[in-house]
Amino acid sequence: MTWSEAEYLDHLHAERRAFAWVMRHHGGPTPAGATEAALECHPYEPADHACRGLVFQDEAWHWAMLTIHGDRYTVEHPELVHPPSAYEALG
């Protein structure tokens, strides 16, 4: 995907915000811990990075659920496969 730096940054910040929200509401860390986890999961990638934005292939909800519950979250917590309306409203 080709996007401008501004478009990439907008998307990156939105995904970080959503990831931190999930971590705070479902994972239990402090706000600072949730922000730190979001930065680790969604680091800035330079424009020439070969896989820039690949993390965006799945939404922040999925990455946060993997972080909180592990690879089998869809089996062990089927109620968490789809994000709640409060998460959807972040977008």
Number of C-alpha atoms within 10 A of each C-alpha: 6 9 10 9 11 9 10 17 14 11 14 20 16 15 25 22 19 21 26 28 22 23 25 17 12 14 16 12 15 12 14 11 14 23 19 15 19 24 18 11 18 20 15 15 15 11 14 7 9 9 11 16 20 11 15 13 7 10 13 26 23 18 20 23 23 14 15 15 15 12 12 11 17 16 10 12 11 10 11 16 14 12 15 11 8 9 16 11 7 11 9
